[in-house]
Amino acid sequence: MTQKGPARAAPTNLRKETRDWLTEKTIPTVREIARDLENAGEDVRDLIEAIDELEMLLRDGPRRNGFVRR
């Protein structure tokens, strides 16, 4: 039996302003928070992975089958 990746929500058409805000404001801010948490000794691997996945979705969009591109 083949393993499938995690299921994702159906594609959402984001407005350009929303996509730009996420790319230019939200993601850099969350990366900075993750860096501070990591410097404080916290494990931020899952957070960084989620940020990377969001960035990938904003850049490439989800696949037609609903799974994230890798």
mmCIF file of the N, C-alpha and C atoms, coordinates in Angstrom:
data_MODEL
# 
_entry.id   MODEL 
# 
loop_
_atom_site.group_PDB 
_atom_site.id 
_atom_site.type_symbol 
_atom_site.label_atom_id 
_atom_site.label_alt_id 
_atom_site.label_comp_id 
_atom_site.label_asym_id 
_atom_site.label_entity_id 
_atom_site.label_seq_id 
_atom_site.pdbx_PDB_ins_code 
_atom_site.Cartn_x 
_atom_site.Cartn_y 
_atom_site.Cartn_z 
_atom_site.occupancy 
_atom_site.B_iso_or_equiv 
_atom_site.pdbx_formal_charge 
_atom_site.auth_seq_id 
_atom_site.auth_comp_id 
_atom_site.auth_asym_id 
_atom_site.auth_atom_id 
_atom_site.pdbx_PDB_model_num 
ATOM 1   N N  . MET A 1 1  ? 0.845  -1.176 0.000  1.00 0.00 ? 1  MET A N  1 
ATOM 2   C CA . MET A 1 1  ? 0.000  0.000  0.000  1.00 0.00 ? 1  MET A CA 1 
ATOM 3   C C  . MET A 1 1  ? 0.895  1.246  0.000  1.00 0.00 ? 1  MET A C  1 
ATOM 4   N N  . THR A 1 2  ? 0.605  2.158  -0.868 1.00 0.00 ? 2  THR A N  1 
ATOM 5   C CA . THR A 1 2  ? 1.424  3.372  -0.945 1.00 0.00 ? 2  THR A CA 1 
ATOM 6   C C  . THR A 1 2  ? 0.966  4.367  0.098  1.00 0.00 ? 2  THR A C  1 
ATOM 7   N N  . GLN A 1 3  ? 1.920  5.100  0.629  1.00 0.00 ? 3  GLN A N  1 
ATOM 8   C CA . GLN A 1 3  ? 1.578  6.128  1.592  1.00 0.00 ? 3  GLN A CA 1 
ATOM 9   C C  . GLN A 1 3  ? 1.335  7.433  0.864  1.00 0.00 ? 3  GLN A C  1 
ATOM 10  N N  . LYS A 1 4  ? 0.312  8.117  1.291  1.00 0.00 ? 4  LYS A N  1 
ATOM 11  C CA . LYS A 1 4  ? 0.007  9.429  0.723  1.00 0.00 ? 4  LYS A CA 1 
ATOM 12  C C  . LYS A 1 4  ? 0.507  10.490 1.685  1.00 0.00 ? 4  LYS A C  1 
ATOM 13  N N  . GLY A 1 5  ? 0.734  11.665 1.140  1.00 0.00 ? 5  GLY A N  1 
ATOM 14  C CA . GLY A 1 5  ? 1.108  12.795 1.979  1.00 0.00 ? 5  GLY A CA 1 
ATOM 15  C C  . GLY A 1 5  ? -0.105 13.269 2.756  1.00 0.00 ? 5  GLY A C  1 
ATOM 16  N N  . PRO A 1 6  ? 0.089  14.212 3.641  1.00 0.00 ? 6  PRO A N  1 
ATOM 17  C CA . PRO A 1 6  ? -1.042 14.722 4.424  1.00 0.00 ? 6  PRO A CA 1 
ATOM 18  C C  . PRO A 1 6  ? -2.037 15.448 3.528  1.00 0.00 ? 6  PRO A C  1 
ATOM 19  N N  . ALA A 1 7  ? -3.312 15.226 3.780  1.00 0.00 ? 7  ALA A N  1 
ATOM 20  C CA . ALA A 1 7  ? -4.359 15.873 2.991  1.00 0.00 ? 7  ALA A CA 1 
ATOM 21  C C  . ALA A 1 7  ? -4.362 17.368 3.289  1.00 0.00 ? 7  ALA A C  1 
ATOM 22  N N  . ARG A 1 8  ? -4.663 18.141 2.319  1.00 0.00 ? 8  ARG A N  1 
ATOM 23  C CA . ARG A 1 8  ? -4.712 19.597 2.469  1.00 0.00 ? 8  ARG A CA 1 
ATOM 24  C C  . ARG A 1 8  ? -6.080 20.107 2.045  1.00 0.00 ? 8  ARG A C  1 
ATOM 25  N N  . ALA A 1 9  ? -6.392 21.278 2.503  1.00 0.00 ? 9  ALA A N  1 
ATOM 26  C CA . ALA A 1 9  ? -7.655 21.906 2.136  1.00 0.00 ? 9  ALA A CA 1 
ATOM 27  C C  . ALA A 1 9  ? -7.666 22.233 0.654  1.00 0.00 ? 9  ALA A C  1 
ATOM 28  N N  . ALA A 1 10 ? -8.851 22.407 0.140  1.00 0.00 ? 10 ALA A N  1 
ATOM 29  C CA . ALA A 1 10 ? -9.001 22.772 -1.268 1.00 0.00 ? 10 ALA A CA 1 
ATOM 30  C C  . ALA A 1 10 ? -8.311 24.108 -1.523 1.00 0.00 ? 10 ALA A C  1 
ATOM 31  N N  . PRO A 1 11 ? -7.836 24.314 -2.749 1.00 0.00 ? 11 PRO A N  1 
ATOM 32  C CA . PRO A 1 11 ? -7.158 25.572 -3.067 1.00 0.00 ? 11 PRO A CA 1 
ATOM 33  C C  . PRO A 1 11 ? -8.050 26.777 -2.798 1.00 0.00 ? 11 PRO A C  1 
ATOM 34  N N  . THR A 1 12 ? -7.435 27.817 -2.318 1.00 0.00 ? 12 THR A N  1 
ATOM 35  C CA . THR A 1 12 ? -8.141 29.062 -2.069 1.00 0.00 ? 12 THR A CA 1 
ATOM 36  C C  . THR A 1 12 ? -7.508 30.135 -2.926 1.00 0.00 ? 12 THR A C  1 
ATOM 37  N N  . ASN A 1 13 ? -8.319 30.893 -3.579 1.00 0.00 ? 13 ASN A N  1 
ATOM 38  C CA . ASN A 1 13 ? -7.799 32.006 -4.368 1.00 0.00 ? 13 ASN A CA 1 
ATOM 39  C C  . ASN A 1 13 ? -7.628 33.205 -3.451 1.00 0.00 ? 13 ASN A C  1 
ATOM 40  N N  . LEU A 1 14 ? -6.383 33.473 -3.115 1.00 0.00 ? 14 LEU A N  1 
ATOM 41  C CA . LEU A 1 14 ? -6.091 34.613 -2.257 1.00 0.00 ? 14 LEU A CA 1 
ATOM 42  C C  . LEU A 1 14 ? -5.962 35.877 -3.099 1.00 0.00 ? 14 LEU A C  1 
ATOM 43  N N  . ARG A 1 15 ? -6.416 36.955 -2.534 1.00 0.00 ? 15 ARG A N  1 
ATOM 44  C CA . ARG A 1 15 ? -6.211 38.228 -3.207 1.00 0.00 ? 15 ARG A CA 1 
ATOM 45  C C  . ARG A 1 15 ? -4.718 38.534 -3.223 1.00 0.00 ? 15 ARG A C  1 
ATOM 46  N N  . LYS A 1 16 ? -4.303 39.302 -4.204 1.00 0.00 ? 16 LYS A N  1 
ATOM 47  C CA . LYS A 1 16 ? -2.889 39.666 -4.312 1.00 0.00 ? 16 LYS A CA 1 
ATOM 48  C C  . LYS A 1 16 ? -2.415 40.371 -3.048 1.00 0.00 ? 16 LYS A C  1 
ATOM 49  N N  . GLU A 1 17 ? -3.261 41.235 -2.486 1.00 0.00 ? 17 GLU A N  1 
ATOM 50  C CA . GLU A 1 17 ? -2.884 41.957 -1.272 1.00 0.00 ? 17 GLU A CA 1 
ATOM 51  C C  . GLU A 1 17 ? -2.639 40.997 -0.110 1.00 0.00 ? 17 GLU A C  1 
ATOM 52  N N  . THR A 1 18 ? -3.469 39.973 -0.009 1.00 0.00 ? 18 THR A N  1 
ATOM 53  C CA . THR A 1 18 ? -3.313 38.991 1.061  1.00 0.00 ? 18 THR A CA 1 
ATOM 54  C C  . THR A 1 18 ? -2.036 38.201 0.874  1.00 0.00 ? 18 THR A C  1 
ATOM 55  N N  . ARG A 1 19 ? -1.799 37.754 -0.345 1.00 0.00 ? 19 ARG A N  1 
ATOM 56  C CA . ARG A 1 19 ? -0.590 36.995 -0.655 1.00 0.00 ? 19 ARG A CA 1 
ATOM 57  C C  . ARG A 1 19 ? 0.657  37.841 -0.372 1.00 0.00 ? 19 ARG A C  1 
ATOM 58  N N  . ASP A 1 20 ? 0.636  39.100 -0.786 1.00 0.00 ? 20 ASP A N  1 
ATOM 59  C CA . ASP A 1 20 ? 1.774  39.997 -0.542 1.00 0.00 ? 20 ASP A CA 1 
ATOM 60  C C  . ASP A 1 20 ? 1.992  40.225 0.954  1.00 0.00 ? 20 ASP A C  1 
ATOM 61  N N  . TRP A 1 21 ? 0.898  40.425 1.699  1.00 0.00 ? 21 TRP A N  1 
ATOM 62  C CA . TRP A 1 21 ? 1.010  40.664 3.139  1.00 0.00 ? 21 TRP A CA 1 
ATOM 63  C C  . TRP A 1 21 ? 1.651  39.456 3.825  1.00 0.00 ? 21 TRP A C  1 
ATOM 64  N N  . LEU A 1 22 ? 1.177  38.256 3.471  1.00 0.00 ? 22 LEU A N  1 
ATOM 65  C CA . LEU A 1 22 ? 1.748  37.044 4.060  1.00 0.00 ? 22 LEU A CA 1 
ATOM 66  C C  . LEU A 1 22 ? 3.228  36.917 3.722  1.00 0.00 ? 22 LEU A C  1 
ATOM 67  N N  . THR A 1 23 ? 3.574  37.171 2.475  1.00 0.00 ? 23 THR A N  1 
ATOM 68  C CA . THR A 1 23 ? 4.947  37.011 2.008  1.00 0.00 ? 23 THR A CA 1 
ATOM 69  C C  . THR A 1 23 ? 5.882  38.069 2.589  1.00 0.00 ? 23 THR A C  1 
ATOM 70  N N  . GLU A 1 24 ? 5.421  39.304 2.651  1.00 0.00 ? 24 GLU A N  1 
ATOM 71  C CA . GLU A 1 24 ? 6.300  40.406 3.037  1.00 0.00 ? 24 GLU A CA 1 
ATOM 72  C C  . GLU A 1 24 ? 6.267  40.750 4.519  1.00 0.00 ? 24 GLU A C  1 
ATOM 73  N N  . LYS A 1 25 ? 5.182  40.442 5.201  1.00 0.00 ? 25 LYS A N  1 
ATOM 74  C CA . LYS A 1 25 ? 5.048  40.835 6.615  1.00 0.00 ? 25 LYS A CA 1 
ATOM 75  C C  . LYS A 1 25 ? 4.977  39.641 7.557  1.00 0.00 ? 25 LYS A C  1 
ATOM 76  N N  . THR A 1 26 ? 3.990  38.781 7.344  1.00 0.00 ? 26 THR A N  1 
ATOM 77  C CA . THR A 1 26 ? 3.718  37.715 8.302  1.00 0.00 ? 26 THR A CA 1 
ATOM 78  C C  . THR A 1 26 ? 4.845  36.694 8.380  1.00 0.00 ? 26 THR A C  1 
ATOM 79  N N  . ILE A 1 27 ? 5.265  36.167 7.241  1.00 0.00 ? 27 ILE A N  1 
ATOM 80  C CA . ILE A 1 27 ? 6.287  35.122 7.247  1.00 0.00 ? 27 ILE A CA 1 
ATOM 81  C C  . ILE A 1 27 ? 7.608  35.622 7.838  1.00 0.00 ? 27 ILE A C  1 
ATOM 82  N N  . PRO A 1 28 ? 8.112  36.787 7.441  1.00 0.00 ? 28 PRO A N  1 
ATOM 83  C CA . PRO A 1 28 ? 9.359  37.259 8.075  1.00 0.00 ? 28 PRO A CA 1 
ATOM 84  C C  . PRO A 1 28 ? 9.211  37.472 9.585  1.00 0.00 ? 28 PRO A C  1 
ATOM 85  N N  . THR A 1 29 ? 8.044  37.951 10.031 1.00 0.00 ? 29 THR A N  1 
ATOM 86  C CA . THR A 1 29 ? 7.825  38.161 11.461 1.00 0.00 ? 29 THR A CA 1 
ATOM 87  C C  . THR A 1 29 ? 7.827  36.837 12.208 1.00 0.00 ? 29 THR A C  1 
ATOM 88  N N  . VAL A 1 30 ? 7.157  35.834 11.657 1.00 0.00 ? 30 VAL A N  1 
ATOM 89  C CA . VAL A 1 30 ? 7.111  34.526 12.313 1.00 0.00 ? 30 VAL A CA 1 
ATOM 90  C C  . VAL A 1 30 ? 8.495  33.879 12.295 1.00 0.00 ? 30 VAL A C  1 
ATOM 91  N N  . ARG A 1 31 ? 9.256  34.065 11.228 1.00 0.00 ? 31 ARG A N  1 
ATOM 92  C CA . ARG A 1 31 ? 10.633 33.534 11.198 1.00 0.00 ? 31 ARG A CA 1 
ATOM 93  C C  . ARG A 1 31 ? 11.487 34.187 12.293 1.00 0.00 ? 31 ARG A C  1 
ATOM 94  N N  . GLU A 1 32 ? 11.291 35.474 12.504 1.00 0.00 ? 32 GLU A N  1 
ATOM 95  C CA . GLU A 1 32 ? 12.029 36.179 13.549 1.00 0.00 ? 32 GLU A CA 1 
ATOM 96  C C  . GLU A 1 32 ? 11.652 35.651 14.941 1.00 0.00 ? 32 GLU A C  1 
ATOM 97  N N  . ILE A 1 33 ? 10.365 35.409 15.139 1.00 0.00 ? 33 ILE A N  1 
ATOM 98  C CA . ILE A 1 33 ? 9.904  34.840 16.406 1.00 0.00 ? 33 ILE A CA 1 
ATOM 99  C C  . ILE A 1 33 ? 10.505 33.445 16.602 1.00 0.00 ? 33 ILE A C  1 
ATOM 100 N N  . ALA A 1 34 ? 10.509 32.642 15.533 1.00 0.00 ? 34 ALA A N  1 
ATOM 101 C CA . ALA A 1 34 ? 11.091 31.299 15.620 1.00 0.00 ? 34 ALA A CA 1 
ATOM 102 C C  . ALA A 1 34 ? 12.570 31.375 15.968 1.00 0.00 ? 34 ALA A C  1 
ATOM 103 N N  . ARG A 1 35 ? 13.277 32.322 15.388 1.00 0.00 ? 35 ARG A N  1 
ATOM 104 C CA . ARG A 1 35 ? 14.711 32.493 15.682 1.00 0.00 ? 35 ARG A CA 1 
ATOM 105 C C  . ARG A 1 35 ? 14.910 32.848 17.162 1.00 0.00 ? 35 ARG A C  1 
ATOM 106 N N  . ASP A 1 36 ? 14.058 33.751 17.682 1.00 0.00 ? 36 ASP A N  1 
ATOM 107 C CA . ASP A 1 36 ? 14.154 34.120 19.103 1.00 0.00 ? 36 ASP A CA 1 
ATOM 108 C C  . ASP A 1 36 ? 13.857 32.921 20.001 1.00 0.00 ? 36 ASP A C  1 
ATOM 109 N N  . LEU A 1 37 ? 12.838 32.150 19.647 1.00 0.00 ? 37 LEU A N  1 
ATOM 110 C CA . LEU A 1 37 ? 12.498 30.957 20.426 1.00 0.00 ? 37 LEU A CA 1 
ATOM 111 C C  . LEU A 1 37 ? 13.636 29.936 20.392 1.00 0.00 ? 37 LEU A C  1 
ATOM 112 N N  . GLU A 1 38 ? 14.234 29.771 19.222 1.00 0.00 ? 38 GLU A N  1 
ATOM 113 C CA . GLU A 1 38 ? 15.346 28.832 19.094 1.00 0.00 ? 38 GLU A CA 1 
ATOM 114 C C  . GLU A 1 38 ? 16.537 29.287 19.935 1.00 0.00 ? 38 GLU A C  1 
ATOM 115 N N  . ASN A 1 39 ? 16.798 30.579 19.935 1.00 0.00 ? 39 ASN A N  1 
ATOM 116 C CA . ASN A 1 39 ? 17.895 31.122 20.753 1.00 0.00 ? 39 ASN A CA 1 
ATOM 117 C C  . ASN A 1 39 ? 17.619 30.935 22.245 1.00 0.00 ? 39 ASN A C  1 
ATOM 118 N N  . ALA A 1 40 ? 16.327 30.850 22.598 1.00 0.00 ? 40 ALA A N  1 
ATOM 119 C CA . ALA A 1 40 ? 15.947 30.630 23.997 1.00 0.00 ? 40 ALA A CA 1 
ATOM 120 C C  . ALA A 1 40 ? 15.917 29.142 24.345 1.00 0.00 ? 40 ALA A C  1 
ATOM 121 N N  . GLY A 1 41 ? 16.276 28.286 23.378 1.00 0.00 ? 41 GLY A N  1 
ATOM 122 C CA . GLY A 1 41 ? 16.370 26.863 23.645 1.00 0.00 ? 41 GLY A CA 1 
ATOM 123 C C  . GLY A 1 41 ? 15.152 26.045 23.266 1.00 0.00 ? 41 GLY A C  1 
ATOM 124 N N  . GLU A 1 42 ? 14.184 26.654 22.617 1.00 0.00 ? 42 GLU A N  1 
ATOM 125 C CA . GLU A 1 42 ? 12.977 25.927 22.219 1.00 0.00 ? 42 GLU A CA 1 
ATOM 126 C C  . GLU A 1 42 ? 13.206 25.167 20.918 1.00 0.00 ? 42 GLU A C  1 
ATOM 127 N N  . ASP A 1 43 ? 12.477 24.076 20.757 1.00 0.00 ? 43 ASP A N  1 
ATOM 128 C CA . ASP A 1 43 ? 12.519 23.287 19.521 1.00 0.00 ? 43 ASP A CA 1 
ATOM 129 C C  . ASP A 1 43 ? 11.513 23.898 18.547 1.00 0.00 ? 43 ASP A C  1 
ATOM 130 N N  . VAL A 1 44 ? 11.995 24.453 17.463 1.00 0.00 ? 44 VAL A N  1 
ATOM 131 C CA . VAL A 1 44 ? 11.122 25.159 16.519 1.00 0.00 ? 44 VAL A CA 1 
ATOM 132 C C  . VAL A 1 44 ? 11.071 24.472 15.152 1.00 0.00 ? 44 VAL A C  1 
ATOM 133 N N  . ARG A 1 45 ? 11.507 23.213 15.082 1.00 0.00 ? 45 ARG A N  1 
ATOM 134 C CA . ARG A 1 45 ? 11.536 22.523 13.790 1.00 0.00 ? 45 ARG A CA 1 
ATOM 135 C C  . ARG A 1 45 ? 10.159 22.462 13.138 1.00 0.00 ? 45 ARG A C  1 
ATOM 136 N N  . ASP A 1 46 ? 9.122  22.139 13.924 1.00 0.00 ? 46 ASP A N  1 
ATOM 137 C CA . ASP A 1 46 ? 7.769  22.059 13.357 1.00 0.00 ? 46 ASP A CA 1 
ATOM 138 C C  . ASP A 1 46 ? 7.290  23.425 12.873 1.00 0.00 ? 46 ASP A C  1 
ATOM 139 N N  . LEU A 1 47 ? 7.620  24.458 13.630 1.00 0.00 ? 47 LEU A N  1 
ATOM 140 C CA . LEU A 1 47 ? 7.225  25.810 13.236 1.00 0.00 ? 47 LEU A CA 1 
ATOM 141 C C  . LEU A 1 47 ? 7.911  26.208 11.937 1.00 0.00 ? 47 LEU A C  1 
ATOM 142 N N  . ILE A 1 48 ? 9.200  25.956 11.824 1.00 0.00 ? 48 ILE A N  1 
ATOM 143 C CA . ILE A 1 48 ? 9.943  26.293 10.605 1.00 0.00 ? 48 ILE A CA 1 
ATOM 144 C C  . ILE A 1 48 ? 9.391  25.502 9.424  1.00 0.00 ? 48 ILE A C  1 
ATOM 145 N N  . GLU A 1 49 ? 9.079  24.234 9.645  1.00 0.00 ? 49 GLU A N  1 
ATOM 146 C CA . GLU A 1 49 ? 8.511  23.405 8.576  1.00 0.00 ? 49 GLU A CA 1 
ATOM 147 C C  . GLU A 1 49 ? 7.162  23.972 8.107  1.00 0.00 ? 49 GLU A C  1 
ATOM 148 N N  . ALA A 1 50 ? 6.344  24.424 9.053  1.00 0.00 ? 50 ALA A N  1 
ATOM 149 C CA . ALA A 1 50 ? 5.044  25.005 8.697  1.00 0.00 ? 50 ALA A CA 1 
ATOM 150 C C  . ALA A 1 50 ? 5.218  26.318 7.930  1.00 0.00 ? 50 ALA A C  1 
ATOM 151 N N  . ILE A 1 51 ? 6.178  27.117 8.324  1.00 0.00 ? 51 ILE A N  1 
ATOM 152 C CA . ILE A 1 51 ? 6.453  28.378 7.620  1.00 0.00 ? 51 ILE A CA 1 
ATOM 153 C C  . ILE A 1 51 ? 6.916  28.078 6.196  1.00 0.00 ? 51 ILE A C  1 
ATOM 154 N N  . ASP A 1 52 ? 7.813  27.114 6.058  1.00 0.00 ? 52 ASP A N  1 
ATOM 155 C CA . ASP A 1 52 ? 8.308  26.742 4.730  1.00 0.00 ? 52 ASP A CA 1 
ATOM 156 C C  . ASP A 1 52 ? 7.165  26.238 3.847  1.00 0.00 ? 52 ASP A C  1 
ATOM 157 N N  . GLU A 1 53 ? 6.271  25.458 4.446  1.00 0.00 ? 53 GLU A N  1 
ATOM 158 C CA . GLU A 1 53 ? 5.132  24.931 3.691  1.00 0.00 ? 53 GLU A CA 1 
ATOM 159 C C  . GLU A 1 53 ? 4.200  26.062 3.247  1.00 0.00 ? 53 GLU A C  1 
ATOM 160 N N  . LEU A 1 54 ? 3.953  27.019 4.129  1.00 0.00 ? 54 LEU A N  1 
ATOM 161 C CA . LEU A 1 54 ? 3.118  28.167 3.765  1.00 0.00 ? 54 LEU A CA 1 
ATOM 162 C C  . LEU A 1 54 ? 3.761  28.951 2.634  1.00 0.00 ? 54 LEU A C  1 
ATOM 163 N N  . GLU A 1 55 ? 5.059  29.166 2.726  1.00 0.00 ? 55 GLU A N  1 
ATOM 164 C CA . GLU A 1 55 ? 5.780  29.874 1.668  1.00 0.00 ? 55 GLU A CA 1 
ATOM 165 C C  . GLU A 1 55 ? 5.663  29.142 0.333  1.00 0.00 ? 55 GLU A C  1 
ATOM 166 N N  . MET A 1 56 ? 5.785  27.822 0.388  1.00 0.00 ? 56 MET A N  1 
ATOM 167 C CA . MET A 1 56 ? 5.694  27.017 -0.822 1.00 0.00 ? 56 MET A CA 1 
ATOM 168 C C  . MET A 1 56 ? 4.283  27.110 -1.420 1.00 0.00 ? 56 MET A C  1 
ATOM 169 N N  . LEU A 1 57 ? 3.271  27.062 -0.560 1.00 0.00 ? 57 LEU A N  1 
ATOM 170 C CA . LEU A 1 57 ? 1.899  27.174 -1.047 1.00 0.00 ? 57 LEU A CA 1 
ATOM 171 C C  . LEU A 1 57 ? 1.636  28.536 -1.683 1.00 0.00 ? 57 LEU A C  1 
ATOM 172 N N  . LEU A 1 58 ? 2.172  29.574 -1.074 1.00 0.00 ? 58 LEU A N  1 
ATOM 173 C CA . LEU A 1 58 ? 1.989  30.913 -1.634 1.00 0.00 ? 58 LEU A CA 1 
ATOM 174 C C  . LEU A 1 58 ? 2.698  31.055 -2.970 1.00 0.00 ? 58 LEU A C  1 
ATOM 175 N N  . ARG A 1 59 ? 3.852  30.416 -3.082 1.00 0.00 ? 59 ARG A N  1 
ATOM 176 C CA . ARG A 1 59 ? 4.632  30.511 -4.307 1.00 0.00 ? 59 ARG A CA 1 
ATOM 177 C C  . ARG A 1 59 ? 4.060  29.621 -5.412 1.00 0.00 ? 59 ARG A C  1 
ATOM 178 N N  . ASP A 1 60 ? 3.781  28.356 -5.072 1.00 0.00 ? 60 ASP A N  1 
ATOM 179 C CA . ASP A 1 60 ? 3.428  27.361 -6.087 1.00 0.00 ? 60 ASP A CA 1 
ATOM 180 C C  . ASP A 1 60 ? 1.955  26.987 -6.107 1.00 0.00 ? 60 ASP A C  1 
ATOM 181 N N  . GLY A 1 61 ? 1.264  27.181 -5.015 1.00 0.00 ? 61 GLY A N  1 
ATOM 182 C CA . GLY A 1 61 ? -0.113 26.715 -4.906 1.00 0.00 ? 61 GLY A CA 1 
ATOM 183 C C  . GLY A 1 61 ? -0.149 25.227 -4.632 1.00 0.00 ? 61 GLY A C  1 
ATOM 184 N N  . PRO A 1 62 ? -1.281 24.727 -4.154 1.00 0.00 ? 62 PRO A N  1 
ATOM 185 C CA . PRO A 1 62 ? -1.383 23.290 -3.877 1.00 0.00 ? 62 PRO A CA 1 
ATOM 186 C C  . PRO A 1 62 ? -1.485 22.490 -5.164 1.00 0.00 ? 62 PRO A C  1 
ATOM 187 N N  . ARG A 1 63 ? -1.209 21.208 -5.083 1.00 0.00 ? 63 ARG A N  1 
ATOM 188 C CA . ARG A 1 63 ? -1.396 20.325 -6.231 1.00 0.00 ? 63 ARG A CA 1 
ATOM 189 C C  . ARG A 1 63 ? -2.879 20.110 -6.469 1.00 0.00 ? 63 ARG A C  1 
ATOM 190 N N  . ARG A 1 64 ? -3.189 19.599 -7.620 1.00 0.00 ? 64 ARG A N  1 
ATOM 191 C CA . ARG A 1 64 ? -4.577 19.314 -7.932 1.00 0.00 ? 64 ARG A CA 1 
ATOM 192 C C  . ARG A 1 64 ? -5.170 18.239 -7.035 1.00 0.00 ? 64 ARG A C  1 
ATOM 193 N N  . ASN A 1 65 ? -4.343 17.294 -6.573 1.00 0.00 ? 65 ASN A N  1 
ATOM 194 C CA . ASN A 1 65 ? -4.860 16.221 -5.733 1.00 0.00 ? 65 ASN A CA 1 
ATOM 195 C C  . ASN A 1 65 ? -4.993 16.636 -4.273 1.00 0.00 ? 65 ASN A C  1 
ATOM 196 N N  . GLY A 1 66 ? -4.694 17.886 -3.950 1.00 0.00 ? 66 GLY A N  1 
ATOM 197 C CA . GLY A 1 66 ? -4.857 18.388 -2.601 1.00 0.00 ? 66 GLY A CA 1 
ATOM 198 C C  . GLY A 1 66 ? -3.657 18.211 -1.704 1.00 0.00 ? 66 GLY A C  1 
ATOM 199 N N  . PHE A 1 67 ? -2.560 17.648 -2.216 1.00 0.00 ? 67 PHE A N  1 
ATOM 200 C CA . PHE A 1 67 ? -1.374 17.457 -1.406 1.00 0.00 ? 67 PHE A CA 1 
ATOM 201 C C  . PHE A 1 67 ? -0.359 18.543 -1.702 1.00 0.00 ? 67 PHE A C  1 
ATOM 202 N N  . VAL A 1 68 ? 0.471  18.811 -0.732 1.00 0.00 ? 68 VAL A N  1 
ATOM 203 C CA . VAL A 1 68 ? 1.494  19.842 -0.890 1.00 0.00 ? 68 VAL A CA 1 
ATOM 204 C C  . VAL A 1 68 ? 2.588  19.333 -1.805 1.00 0.00 ? 68 VAL A C  1 
ATOM 205 N N  . ARG A 1 69 ? 3.084  20.207 -2.668 1.00 0.00 ? 69 ARG A N  1 
ATOM 206 C CA . ARG A 1 69 ? 4.218  19.850 -3.540 1.00 0.00 ? 69 ARG A CA 1 
ATOM 207 C C  . ARG A 1 69 ? 5.459  19.716 -2.688 1.00 0.00 ? 69 ARG A C  1 
ATOM 208 N N  . ARG A 1 70 ? 6.302  18.787 -3.002 1.00 0.00 ? 70 ARG A N  1 
ATOM 209 C CA . ARG A 1 70 ? 7.585  18.627 -2.304 1.00 0.00 ? 70 ARG A CA 1 
ATOM 210 C C  . ARG A 1 70 ? 8.671  18.485 -3.320 1.00 0.00 ? 70 ARG A C  1 
# 
